[in-house]
């Protein structure tokens, strides 16, 4: 009568055999049960490792699908901000040219560079969210 569980015969190194025997004694089990459990854990680990590649691709696709609308919106807002900043710089230069008497006008480049330095300094400052 065939056995319900197929058998496989393996040859172990003395060190591996000693470790299995030690685990069996520690867990009050027999060598076969310990070896079977270790093989099952090893196979589970192998399957899990193979699935990690698939799962990482799947998760990346899902995150991209979820985040893309937000990223597109942020890019759109950033573009609008750049256009508005450019318009503001142009209006400032025009204001200097049109409304300030020529004797008191600064060179546009000089005024732009001074404003740019102040803007950079401002953006580098730490934002204190508690005070807002």
URKA-V97596 format. One line per field, one symbol per residue. ss: DSSP state (H for helix, E for strand, C for the rest). A space follows every 50 residues. Layout:
# URKA-V97596
ss: ???
This chain:
# URKA-V97596
ss: CCCCCCCCCCCCCHHHHHHHHHHHHHCCCCHHHHHHHHHHHHHHHHHHHH HHHHHHHHHHHHHHHHHHHHHHHHHHHHHHHHHHHHHHHHHHHHHHHHHC CHHHCCCHHHHHHHHHHHHHHHHHCCCCHHHC
